[in-house]
C-alpha cells in the first residue's frame, strides 16, 4: 500500500493503478490533501466517480468489505493525518462520540515553562499547543512572557 501511495504522491504513471478489494472495479486516480488537511482517495470506473477518506478506504480494504454509513473509522492517536492501518479502529457513531466526550473531559497536569508552577487543564484545550511544539502556560501573564521571549530570541 505504501508503494502505491508514494507512486501516486510523487509521480504518475500513464495508467491509473487498480484499487484493492472490495473496490476492485475502480481505478485510483489520486490522493490529495483537502482543506481539512485530510487525505482522500478518488475511485473511478466507467459509470461512477467516488471520493472517500483514505482512512475509510484502508479500513474497507482490511475488512474486505465496504463500510456501512453507521460505521466510523477512528484514529486511535486522535491525529487525523495518521492513516496507518495500525492507528485505525472501527467504531459505531455512538462509540466514537463517547470517545470524544472522554477526551474532552480528560484532565492533564502540566508544569508552566515560565514560573515552574504545576497546573491542570482539560486535555483538549492544550493538545493543539503541544502538537505544534509549544508549551502551555499556567496563565495569560506567563503566556505573554513566553510569547515575548520567543519573538526576541
N, C-alpha and C positions, 0 to 999 in steps of 0.2 A: 504494500500500500504506500509506503514512504517513497519508493522509487517512482511510482505513478504520480504522487504528489509533487515531488521535485521536478519531474519532467513537465508537468503542467505549469508549475510556478516559474520555471527558469528557461523554458524553451519548448516551442511547439513543434510537433511533427506534422506532416501533411495530413494524416488521417487521425481522427479522434480515437482514443482508446475505448474499449468496451467497458461498460460498468460491470460491477460484480453482482452475483446473485443476491437478492431477488430482482435486481434491475437489469438483468442480462439482455433485455431487448432495447436498451438505451445505450447511447454513447455519452461519455463525459466530455463536455466541451471546455469547461473552465472552473476553476476555483477562484474566488475573489474575496477581497476584504471589503465588506459592506460598511455603510456609515456607522453601524453599531460596533464596528471592529470585531465582527464575527465572520467566520469562514462559511461560505456557501458553495454548493455544487450545483451545476446546471446539467440536468439529464435530458437528452433529446432523442426522439425517434421520429419516424416519418409523420406521425399524427400529433404528437404532444411535445411540449417543452415544459419542464417542471424544475422549479428551484426548491432546494431544501437545505437546511443547516447541515454542515459537514458532520456534526455530532449525531444527528438523526440518521444520516446515510451510513456512517460507520456502525452504529448500533444495529441497524437493519441488516447489514452485511454479516455482522457477528451472529445475529439470531437466525438469519436465513429467511426472514420474512419482512414484509412492510409493516411498520408500526401503525397502530390504530390512533385515532385522534385523542383517545383517553390516556395514552401513554406519553410520558415526558422523559426526555433524556437529561439527566442531572450531572453536573460536573462536581465530582467529589471534593475537589480543592477550591471550588467556587470561582475558578479562573475560566471564564467563558472562551478564552483563546486557546486553552489547553484541550484539544480534541483528541488526545491519545486515547485509545480504547480502554486502557487500564484506568483512566481517570473518569470514565463514563459509567453511569448506572441507570437502569430503567426504573422509573417511579410512576405512580399514578399522580394525577394533578393534586389530589388532596395530600399525599405524602410529600410532594415537592413543596407545597405551601407550608406544611408543618415544619419542614426542614428550614425554610426561610424564616419562619417566626422564631425558631430556636436560635438561629444565627443572629437575628436582630436583638434578642434578649440576652445573649451571652455577655458576661462582664469580664473584662481583662484588666489586670493590674500592670501598670507601667511606671517607669521612672522618668521624671522630667529631665531632659538633657541640659537644661539651664540651671535650675535650682536643686536638682537631685532629690526632689520630694517624690514620694510614692503616691500615685493617684489611680483611680479606677474610671473606666469609661465603657460604654457599650461597644462591643467589637465592631459593629457596622459603622460607627462614627469615626473610627480611626483606621480601618482597614485600607481605605484608599490612600492615606498618607504613607502607611507602611509599605504598601505595594509600589509606591512611587519613590521609595528611598528616603522619605522624610521621617523624622522622629516627632511624634505627637508631644505637645507640651501640656502642662497642667493648667495653664491659664492663658488668657489673651495677652497679658503682660509678658510672660515668658515667650509666647509665640511671636510677639513683636520683637523682642530682643533677638530671638533666633533668626527672624527674617532680616533684621538689620545686619547681623553678623554674616549671614550668607550673601548679602548684597555687596559687602565691602571686603570680602576675602578672596 
